[in-house]
């Protein structure tokens, strides 16, 4: 395959193990099906990411092998000159977006540059000190972001947060919901799972999916489940891995929940587990969109989510298609789990879910990335 054939480059620092990687894969696969040639380009090859093995067939994956800022900028500019893509879509918040802006300016190539925001930037702004590089990102981004051809956020709340943090007009940021729902995802949800909890058992399984990191606040969910377990039989499964695994396992032991809580780690196909669960719970402190909430709605699993900034409320239509509870409220979460297990809600209508399909998202992205080809 010739470099001259490249239509869209997805550029990020590296693959991780979260929802952003799935979004990139879904879009790349959809673009490929439409006859376009997408490439996933990373600064570094994260061989430890479980998502590395999930790159869709036919999608090119290229590594700059660049570790410091100067090398990243030089190699990115050289890549642009060699490949001359029609469009570049930056998919990670932070300095890679700035490198792309500068590299495009240096090369002078007529490609469409899109910056996308999948996180909640005000959280990042609150953390760093002036001697840390992230501290200087925000004033630099204030000047750099407007030089991109388009800026996209994955929820309206994220768009407003980005505008506030960077002090740029909110009208310059479009909102495109993530490409979550596809025929392939629905088919994957119907596959069997090996875990014994889903084999001929009438005990309801509550499920959660995400990185085991502070943002997800799985400790809150485990404590709420402990209160639920005091009054009824149920089980809790949390799919994912991360830095809080040891803490969460210790909490499970402290609450004497070893027989009823499972943390089996990363699952290549979480949809199959979610589809067979009685309830999905998202307990996060903040989320840009909360992909797992949309995935659960699509496969017919009831949802409870914290009403955190800002995605869950948008995905659930303000609580019309799922239950919203206050952030950090163990008691309210416990009560909500009781109610949903007792009286599951009806399925979410397709008219609402359509805006989260890969087809819809791809249409909206291509309107901006390749307007002459759309």
VOPAGU-2260 file (C-alpha; in pm, 1 decimal, decimal comma):
REM VOPAGU-2260
SITE   aa  ch    i         X         Y         Z
SITE  UNK   A    0       0,0       0,0       0,0
SITE  UNK   A    1     143,0     336,2    -101,5
SITE  UNK   A    2     176,5     624,2     143,1
SITE  UNK   A    3      12,7     843,5    -121,7
SITE  UNK   A    4    -314,4     659,1     -63,0
SITE  UNK   A    5    -355,8     770,0     299,8
SITE  UNK   A    6    -676,3     963,6     362,0
SITE  UNK   A    7    -694,7    1007,7     739,5
SITE  UNK   A    8    -427,6     974,8    1007,7
SITE  UNK   A    9    -537,9     916,7    1367,4
SITE  UNK   A   10    -253,7    1060,7    1576,7
SITE  UNK   A   11    -205,3     995,8    1947,6
SITE  UNK   A   12      72,5     948,5    2200,2
SITE  UNK   A   13      20,1     571,9    2236,7
SITE  UNK   A   14    -248,0     311,1    2277,3
SITE  UNK   A   15    -374,2     274,4    2631,7
SITE  UNK   A   16    -656,5      53,9    2755,7
SITE  UNK   A   17    -962,0     275,1    2749,7
SITE  UNK   A   18   -1259,3     396,0    2555,8
SITE  UNK   A   19   -1064,0     634,8    2333,1
SITE  UNK   A   20    -881,9     343,4    2168,6
SITE  UNK   A   21   -1214,4     173,6    2095,4
SITE  UNK   A   22   -1347,6     496,7    1944,4
SITE  UNK   A   23   -1045,8     523,7    1713,1
SITE  UNK   A   24   -1077,5     159,2    1609,9
SITE  UNK   A   25   -1450,3     195,8    1540,5
SITE  UNK   A   26   -1402,3     506,3    1326,9
SITE  UNK   A   27   -1103,9     362,2    1142,1
SITE  UNK   A   28   -1296,7      44,7    1064,4
SITE  UNK   A   29   -1597,3     244,2     941,1
SITE  UNK   A   30   -1379,1     467,3     722,4
SITE  UNK   A   31   -1206,8     160,2     576,8
SITE  UNK   A   32   -1545,6       6,1     494,0
SITE  UNK   A   33   -1629,9     324,2     302,6
SITE  UNK   A   34   -1326,2     289,3      81,1
SITE  UNK   A   35   -1099,9     531,8     266,8
SITE  UNK   A   36    -747,5     454,3     388,5
SITE  UNK   A   37    -697,2     530,6     759,4
SITE  UNK   A   38    -370,5     502,2     954,9
SITE  UNK   A   39    -322,1     492,0    1331,4
SITE  UNK   A   40      -3,4     681,0    1416,9
SITE  UNK   A   41     151,4     680,6    1765,6
SITE  UNK   A   42     459,6     839,4    1918,2
SITE  UNK   A   43     541,9     524,3    2113,6
SITE  UNK   A   44     447,7     159,3    2080,4
SITE  UNK   A   45     288,6      56,8    2409,8
SITE  UNK   A   46     346,3    -317,8    2396,8
SITE  UNK   A   47     165,9    -356,4    2731,7
SITE  UNK   A   48    -166,2    -218,0    2606,2
SITE  UNK   A   49    -422,7    -496,3    2561,6
SITE  UNK   A   50    -577,7    -284,7    2286,4
SITE  UNK   A   51    -271,4    -330,0    2066,6
SITE  UNK   A   52    -394,3    -677,2    1974,8
SITE  UNK   A   53    -741,4    -542,2    1894,8
SITE  UNK   A   54    -641,8    -312,2    1605,9
SITE  UNK   A   55    -892,9    -402,3    1332,6
SITE  UNK   A   56    -766,9    -603,3    1033,3
SITE  UNK   A   57    -664,7    -386,3     741,4
SITE  UNK   A   58    -586,3     -80,0     954,6
SITE  UNK   A   59    -226,1      37,8     928,7
SITE  UNK   A   60     -52,8      99,5    1261,5
SITE  UNK   A   61     266,3     306,8    1251,2
SITE  UNK   A   62     505,6     416,8    1526,0
SITE  UNK   A   63     719,8     731,1    1521,3
SITE  UNK   A   64     936,4     596,5    1806,2
SITE  UNK   A   65     974,8     947,5    1947,0
SITE  UNK   A   66    1017,9    1005,1    2320,1
SITE  UNK   A   67    1115,1    1369,5    2369,1
SITE  UNK   A   68     928,7    1680,3    2244,5
SITE  UNK   A   69    1183,6    1783,2    1980,4
SITE  UNK   A   70    1206,3    1434,1    1831,8
SITE  UNK   A   71     827,8    1402,1    1829,2
SITE  UNK   A   72     786,2    1729,4    1644,5
SITE  UNK   A   73    1059,6    1657,1    1389,1
SITE  UNK   A   74     943,7    1301,5    1320,3
SITE  UNK   A   75     580,3    1407,1    1295,1
SITE  UNK   A   76     662,7    1680,0    1042,9
SITE  UNK   A   77     874,9    1434,6     842,4
SITE  UNK   A   78     588,0    1184,2     847,6
SITE  UNK   A   79     342,9    1446,0     719,3
SITE  UNK   A   80     580,8    1537,6     433,9
SITE  UNK   A   81     628,1    1173,3     337,1
SITE  UNK   A   82     266,9    1056,5     364,4
SITE  UNK   A   83      83,4    1381,5     274,8
SITE  UNK   A   84    -250,2    1272,1     427,3
SITE  UNK   A   85    -570,8    1447,8     336,6
SITE  UNK   A   86    -665,3    1483,6     703,8
SITE  UNK   A   87    -520,6    1433,1    1050,9
SITE  UNK   A   88    -734,9    1367,3    1356,4
SITE  UNK   A   89    -559,6    1407,4    1691,7
SITE  UNK   A   90    -720,9    1182,5    1949,8
SITE  UNK   A   91    -544,5    1253,6    2279,4
SITE  UNK   A   92    -556,7    1565,0    2495,1
SITE  UNK   A   93    -226,0    1739,0    2560,2
SITE  UNK   A   94      97,4    1807,1    2381,8
SITE  UNK   A   95      41,4    1576,5    2080,3
SITE  UNK   A   96    -224,2    1825,5    1969,3
SITE  UNK   A   97      27,6    2108,4    1989,4
SITE  UNK   A   98     288,8    1908,0    1797,8
SITE  UNK   A   99      34,7    1846,8    1522,2
SITE  UNK   A  100     -50,1    2217,2    1498,0
SITE  UNK   A  101     317,5    2313,3    1472,2
SITE  UNK   A  102     406,4    2026,9    1234,7
SITE  UNK   A  103     124,7    2120,4     998,3
SITE  UNK   A  104     234,0    2484,6    1006,6
SITE  UNK   A  105     599,3    2394,7     943,7
SITE  UNK   A  106     519,7    2166,5     651,6
SITE  UNK   A  107     259,2    2396,3     500,4
SITE  UNK   A  108      62,0    2096,3     373,6
SITE  UNK   A  109    -303,7    2147,0     273,2
SITE  UNK   A  110    -445,3    1882,9     505,9
SITE  UNK   A  111    -741,7    1921,9     738,2
SITE  UNK   A  112    -627,4    1920,6    1102,3
SITE  UNK   A  113    -883,2    1822,5    1365,6
SITE  UNK   A  114    -823,6    1825,4    1741,0
SITE  UNK   A  115   -1059,0    1610,7    1948,6
SITE  UNK   A  116   -1127,0    1614,2    2322,0
SITE  UNK   A  117   -1224,0    1289,0    2496,1
SITE  UNK   A  118   -1144,1    1389,2    2854,7
SITE  UNK   A  119   -1255,5    1661,0    3096,2
SITE  UNK   A  120    -973,6    1917,9    3069,0
SITE  UNK   A  121   -1055,9    2117,5    3382,0
SITE  UNK   A  122    -949,8    1813,4    3586,2
SITE  UNK   A  123    -604,3    1823,3    3424,8
SITE  UNK   A  124    -574,3    2197,6    3476,0
SITE  UNK   A  125    -638,6    2165,0    3848,8
SITE  UNK   A  126    -356,4    1916,9    3910,8
SITE  UNK   A  127     -17,2    2042,6    3778,6
SITE  UNK   A  128     228,3    2292,8    3933,5
SITE  UNK   A  129     423,0    2555,1    3741,6
SITE  UNK   A  130     736,0    2339,2    3723,2
SITE  UNK   A  131     542,6    2061,2    3547,4
SITE  UNK   A  132     504,7    2056,5    3168,8
SITE  UNK   A  133     126,4    2019,8    3182,7
SITE  UNK   A  134     105,2    2354,6    3361,9
SITE  UNK   A  135     231,0    2525,8    3046,1
SITE  UNK   A  136       7,7    2333,9    2809,0
SITE  UNK   A  137    -301,2    2546,0    2868,8
SITE  UNK   A  138    -160,7    2890,9    2780,2
SITE  UNK   A  139       8,3    2737,1    2475,1
SITE  UNK   A  140    -313,2    2563,6    2372,1
SITE  UNK   A  141    -504,9    2890,5    2398,3
SITE  UNK   A  142    -302,4    3015,5    2100,6
SITE  UNK   A  143    -252,1    2684,0    1918,5
SITE  UNK   A  144    -600,2    2530,8    1915,9
SITE  UNK   A  145    -762,1    2806,0    1705,5
SITE  UNK   A  146    -504,1    2730,3    1432,8
SITE  UNK   A  147    -660,8    2387,3    1375,2
SITE  UNK   A  148    -926,8    2356,4    1107,2
SITE  UNK   A  149   -1176,3    2207,1    1350,4
SITE  UNK   A  150   -1209,0    2120,9    1719,5
SITE  UNK   A  151   -1445,7    1845,8    1831,7
SITE  UNK   A  152   -1554,1    1736,3    2179,0
SITE  UNK   A  153   -1740,1    1414,2    2252,8
SITE  UNK   A  154   -2013,1    1578,5    2462,5
SITE  UNK   A  155   -2165,8    1921,9    2500,9
SITE  UNK   A  156   -2039,6    1945,0    2856,5
SITE  UNK   A  157   -1686,0    1860,4    2747,7
SITE  UNK   A  158   -1704,7    2121,3    2470,8
SITE  UNK   A  159   -1802,5    2390,5    2718,9
SITE  UNK   A  160   -1537,2    2278,3    2966,8
SITE  UNK   A  161   -1267,6    2291,4    2696,8
SITE  UNK   A  162   -1380,0    2638,6    2591,1
SITE  UNK   A  163   -1363,6    2758,9    2951,3
SITE  UNK   A  164   -1023,7    2605,2    3020,5
SITE  UNK   A  165    -858,0    2734,1    2702,5
SITE  UNK   A  166   -1049,1    3064,6    2699,5
SITE  UNK   A  167   -1166,9    3019,4    2342,0
SITE  UNK   A  168   -1520,6    3070,9    2205,6
SITE  UNK   A  169   -1750,2    2775,0    2268,0
SITE  UNK   A  170   -1899,9    2820,3    1920,8
SITE  UNK   A  171   -1566,6    2711,4    1769,6
SITE  UNK   A  172   -1600,4    2363,0    1923,9
SITE  UNK   A  173   -1835,8    2107,1    1769,1
SITE  UNK   A  174   -1990,4    1818,1    1960,2
SITE  UNK   A  175   -1990,2    1473,3    1798,4
SITE  UNK   A  176   -2091,3    1179,0    2015,4
SITE  UNK   A  177   -1863,4     877,0    2005,7
SITE  UNK   A  178   -1912,3     597,3    1749,4
SITE  UNK   A  179   -2021,8     324,1    1987,5
SITE  UNK   A  180   -2303,7     119,5    1840,1
SITE  UNK   A  181   -2252,0     -99,7    1534,7
SITE  UNK   A  182   -2367,8    -431,9    1396,6
SITE  UNK   A  183   -2034,0    -579,9    1504,2
SITE  UNK   A  184   -2082,8    -461,2    1862,3
SITE  UNK   A  185   -2431,7    -608,2    1881,1
SITE  UNK   A  186   -2302,9    -936,5    1736,2
SITE  UNK   A  187   -2017,6    -941,1    1990,7
SITE  UNK   A  188   -2267,6    -889,4    2273,2
SITE  UNK   A  189   -2437,7   -1217,2    2178,3
SITE  UNK   A  190   -2123,8   -1425,8    2216,1
SITE  UNK   A  191   -2102,9   -1662,1    2515,4
SITE  UNK   A  192   -1892,2   -1589,3    2822,9
SITE  UNK   A  193   -1706,2   -1848,7    3022,8
SITE  UNK   A  194   -1763,1   -1710,7    3373,2
SITE  UNK   A  195   -1971,1   -1942,7    3589,7
SITE  UNK   A  196   -2187,9   -1656,7    3720,0
SITE  UNK   A  197   -2357,6   -1637,5    3381,6
SITE  UNK   A  198   -2417,5   -2012,0    3349,1
SITE  UNK   A  199   -2770,0   -2119,6    3447,8
SITE  UNK   A  200   -2789,9   -1896,1    3753,4
SITE  UNK   A  201   -3081,9   -1682,1    3867,9
SITE  UNK   A  202   -2858,9   -1461,5    4086,6
SITE  UNK   A  203   -2848,9   -1113,3    3930,1
SITE  UNK   A  204   -2505,6    -987,2    3826,9
SITE  UNK   A  205   -2433,4    -614,6    3849,2
SITE  UNK   A  206   -2153,5    -514,5    3616,2
SITE  UNK   A  207   -1913,2    -223,1    3579,2
SITE  UNK   A  208   -1646,8    -167,5    3315,2
SITE  UNK   A  209   -1347,6      64,4    3317,3
SITE  UNK   A  210    -990,5     128,8    3416,5
SITE  UNK   A  211    -923,2      66,8    3785,3
SITE  UNK   A  212    -827,3     428,4    3847,6
SITE  UNK   A  213    -948,6     699,3    4091,8
SITE  UNK   A  214   -1173,0     868,6    3831,4
SITE  UNK   A  215   -1395,9     559,5    3812,0
SITE  UNK   A  216   -1451,1     547,7    4191,2
SITE  UNK   A  217   -1512,9     175,7    4201,5
SITE  UNK   A  218   -1464,5     188,9    4579,3
SITE  UNK   A  219   -1795,7     374,8    4596,5
SITE  UNK   A  220   -1964,0     100,2    4394,4
SITE  UNK   A  221   -1819,1    -177,2    4611,4
SITE  UNK   A  222   -1939,2      -4,8    4930,3
SITE  UNK   A  223   -2286,3      46,7    4784,4
SITE  UNK   A  224   -2293,7    -316,1    4672,9
SITE  UNK   A  225   -2197,9    -426,2    5025,7
SITE  UNK   A  226   -2505,0    -244,1    5158,7
SITE  UNK   A  227   -2719,7    -402,3    4888,0
SITE  UNK   A  228   -2578,6    -747,3    4963,6
SITE  UNK   A  229   -2687,7    -714,2    5326,3
SITE  UNK   A  230   -3051,4    -737,2    5215,3
SITE  UNK   A  231   -3055,9    -945,0    4894,8
SITE  UNK   A  232   -2859,4   -1198,5    4694,9
SITE  UNK   A  233   -2659,8   -1043,6    4410,3
SITE  UNK   A  234   -2312,4   -1039,0    4259,0
SITE  UNK   A  235   -2084,2    -764,0    4132,5
SITE  UNK   A  236   -1831,5    -793,5    3849,3
SITE  UNK   A  237   -1589,5    -513,2    3758,8
SITE  UNK   A  238   -1410,9    -559,8    3424,8
SITE  UNK   A  239   -1084,0    -372,8    3373,0
SITE  UNK   A  240    -740,7    -324,0    3516,7
SITE  UNK   A  241    -533,7     -41,1    3658,2
SITE  UNK   A  242    -346,2     110,8    3947,6
SITE  UNK   A  243    -619,4      68,3    4210,3
SITE  UNK   A  244    -650,2    -307,9    4177,8
SITE  UNK   A  245    -471,7    -387,4    4506,4
SITE  UNK   A  246    -676,4    -127,4    4697,7
SITE  UNK   A  247   -1005,7    -254,3    4555,7
SITE  UNK   A  248    -918,3    -617,8    4627,1
SITE  UNK   A  249    -834,0    -526,0    4986,1
SITE  UNK   A  250   -1166,7    -340,5    5018,9
SITE  UNK   A  251   -1350,8    -648,8    4895,5
SITE  UNK   A  252   -1176,0    -857,0    5161,8
SITE  UNK   A  253   -1248,3    -602,1    5435,9
SITE  UNK   A  254   -1619,1    -604,7    5350,6
SITE  UNK   A  255   -1625,3    -987,6    5336,3
SITE  UNK   A  256   -1740,8    -987,9    4974,8
SITE  UNK   A  257   -1489,2   -1232,8    4825,9
SITE  UNK   A  258   -1762,0   -1473,3    4712,8
SITE  UNK   A  259   -1979,5   -1205,4    4554,8
SITE  UNK   A  260   -1739,6    -957,0    4391,6
SITE  UNK   A  261   -1514,7   -1046,5    4097,2
SITE  UNK   A  262   -1241,3    -835,8    3936,7
SITE  UNK   A  263   -1135,9   -1062,1    3648,8
SITE  UNK   A  264    -933,1    -795,0    3468,2
SITE  UNK   A  265    -940,3    -674,2    3109,4
SITE  UNK   A  266   -1196,0    -833,4    2877,0
SITE  UNK   A  267   -1144,9    -813,3    2501,9
SITE  UNK   A  268   -1521,1    -838,3    2453,5
SITE  UNK   A  269   -1690,9    -665,0    2748,3
SITE  UNK   A  270   -2015,6    -633,3    2549,0
SITE  UNK   A  271   -2093,5   -1001,4    2597,3
SITE  UNK   A  272   -2069,2    -962,6    2975,2
SITE  UNK   A  273   -2269,4    -639,4    2983,1
SITE  UNK   A  274   -2549,0    -789,3    2772,6
SITE  UNK   A  275   -2590,5   -1078,5    3018,0
SITE  UNK   A  276   -2585,2    -866,2    3333,6
SITE  UNK   A  277   -2895,2    -753,4    3519,5
SITE  UNK   A  278   -2765,5    -400,0    3559,8
SITE  UNK   A  279   -2468,9    -180,2    3466,9
SITE  UNK   A  280   -2342,2      79,6    3712,4
SITE  UNK   A  281   -2108,8     368,4    3635,5
SITE  UNK   A  282   -1974,2     523,5    3957,1
SITE  UNK   A  283   -1732,3     781,8    3813,7
SITE  UNK   A  284   -1644,5    1123,6    3954,6
SITE  UNK   A  285   -1627,0    1267,1    3601,5
SITE  UNK   A  286   -1671,4    1142,2    3243,4
SITE  UNK   A  287   -1661,9    1310,3    2905,7
SITE  UNK   A  288   -1928,6    1082,8    2760,0
SITE  UNK   A  289   -1922,4     741,6    2934,3
SITE  UNK   A  290   -1907,9     498,5    2642,5
SITE  UNK   A  291   -2000,4     201,0    2858,7
SITE  UNK   A  292   -2336,0     360,5    2941,6
SITE  UNK   A  293   -2418,7     379,9    2571,2
SITE  UNK   A  294   -2298,8      24,7    2512,2
SITE  UNK   A  295   -2525,9    -100,2    2790,7
SITE  UNK   A  296   -2828,6      84,9    2652,8
SITE  UNK   A  297   -2760,0     -62,0    2308,8
SITE  UNK   A  298   -2764,2    -422,5    2435,0
SITE  UNK   A  299   -3068,8    -371,5    2655,8
SITE  UNK   A  300   -2902,8    -365,2    2998,0
SITE  UNK   A  301   -3046,3    -114,2    3250,3
SITE  UNK   A  302   -2809,7     163,0    3360,9
SITE  UNK   A  303   -2742,0     351,4    3680,5
SITE  UNK   A  304   -2479,9     628,0    3661,4
SITE  UNK   A  305   -2349,6     904,4    3880,9
SITE  UNK   A  306   -2466,1    1243,8    3760,4
SITE  UNK   A  307   -2106,9    1352,7    3715,5
SITE  UNK   A  308   -1973,0    1614,1    3474,3
SITE  UNK   A  309   -2088,3    1569,2    3211,6
SITE  UNK   A  310   -2143,2    1272,6    2979,9
SITE  UNK   A  311   -2374,5    1032,7    3168,7
SITE  UNK   A  312   -2659,2    1280,5    3190,0
SITE  UNK   A  313   -2628,7    1357,4    2818,3
SITE  UNK   A  314   -2615,6     988,9    2724,8
SITE  UNK   A  315   -2918,6     909,3    2943,5
SITE  UNK   A  316   -3122,6    1213,3    2830,3
SITE  UNK   A  317   -3115,7    1366,0    3176,1
SITE  UNK   A  318   -3234,5    1042,1    3336,6
SITE  UNK   A  319   -3508,3     953,3    3086,7
SITE  UNK   A  320   -3327,5     634,9    2980,2
SITE  UNK   A  321   -3145,1     543,3    3299,0
SITE  UNK   A  322   -3109,7     631,8    3665,3
SITE  UNK   A  323   -2883,2     918,2    3774,1
SITE  UNK   A  324   -2755,1     940,3    4132,4
SITE  UNK   A  325   -2539,9    1206,7    4302,8
SITE  UNK   A  326   -2162,9    1166,1    4280,4
SITE  UNK   A  327   -2015,7     992,7    4584,2
SITE  UNK   A  328   -2351,5     904,6    4744,4
SITE  UNK   A  329   -2333,4     543,4    4865,0
SITE  UNK   A  330   -2685,1     540,2    5008,7
SITE  UNK   A  331   -2856,3     676,0    4694,8
SITE  UNK   A  332   -2664,1     433,2    4476,3
SITE  UNK   A  333   -2769,0     140,6    4696,5
SITE  UNK   A  334   -3135,2     243,8    4682,1
SITE  UNK   A  335   -3117,0     286,3    4304,4
SITE  UNK   A  336   -2971,1     -62,8    4257,8
SITE  UNK   A  337   -3253,1    -209,6    4466,9
SITE  UNK   A  338   -3517,9     -31,7    4260,2
SITE  UNK   A  339   -3378,8    -123,3    3919,2
SITE  UNK   A  340   -3329,7    -488,7    4014,7
SITE  UNK   A  341   -3689,3    -498,5    4139,0
SITE  UNK   A  342   -3837,0    -321,8    3835,4
SITE  UNK   A  343   -3611,6    -311,2    3524,8
SITE  UNK   A  344   -3698,7     -27,9    3283,9
SITE  UNK   A  345   -3806,3     -81,6    2920,9
SITE  UNK   A  346   -3546,1     -86,8    2641,4
SITE  UNK   A  347   -3410,2     243,5    2511,6
SITE  UNK   A  348   -3566,6     338,3    2175,7
SITE  UNK   A  349   -3358,3     322,4    1859,2
SITE  UNK   A  350   -3450,4     682,4    1783,7
SITE  UNK   A  351   -3232,8     786,9    2079,7
SITE  UNK   A  352   -2953,5     537,2    2021,0
SITE  UNK   A  353   -2904,6     630,2    1653,6
SITE  UNK   A  354   -2691,5     933,9    1740,9
SITE  UNK   A  355   -2433,9     701,5    1901,1
SITE  UNK   A  356   -2392,1     470,2    1600,2
SITE  UNK   A  357   -2064,6     443,6    1409,1
SITE  UNK   A  358   -2251,2     535,9    1091,0
SITE  UNK   A  359   -2385,9     860,9    1235,1
SITE  UNK   A  360   -2053,4     959,9    1393,8
SITE  UNK   A  361   -1856,4     877,8    1078,1
SITE  UNK   A  362   -2092,0    1092,2     869,8
SITE  UNK   A  363   -2040,3    1388,9    1099,2
SITE  UNK   A  364   -1662,8    1348,8    1117,2
SITE  UNK   A  365   -1626,9    1314,7     741,1
SITE  UNK   A  366   -1832,5    1629,4     685,6
SITE  UNK   A  367   -1543,2    1811,4     851,2
SITE  UNK   A  368   -1239,0    1599,8     770,7
SITE  UNK   A  369   -1303,6    1540,7     400,2
SITE  UNK   A  370   -1583,8    1780,0     301,8
SITE  UNK   A  371   -1522,3    1740,0     -71,4
SITE  UNK   A  372   -1544,3    1358,9     -44,3
SITE  UNK   A  373   -1840,6    1342,0     191,9
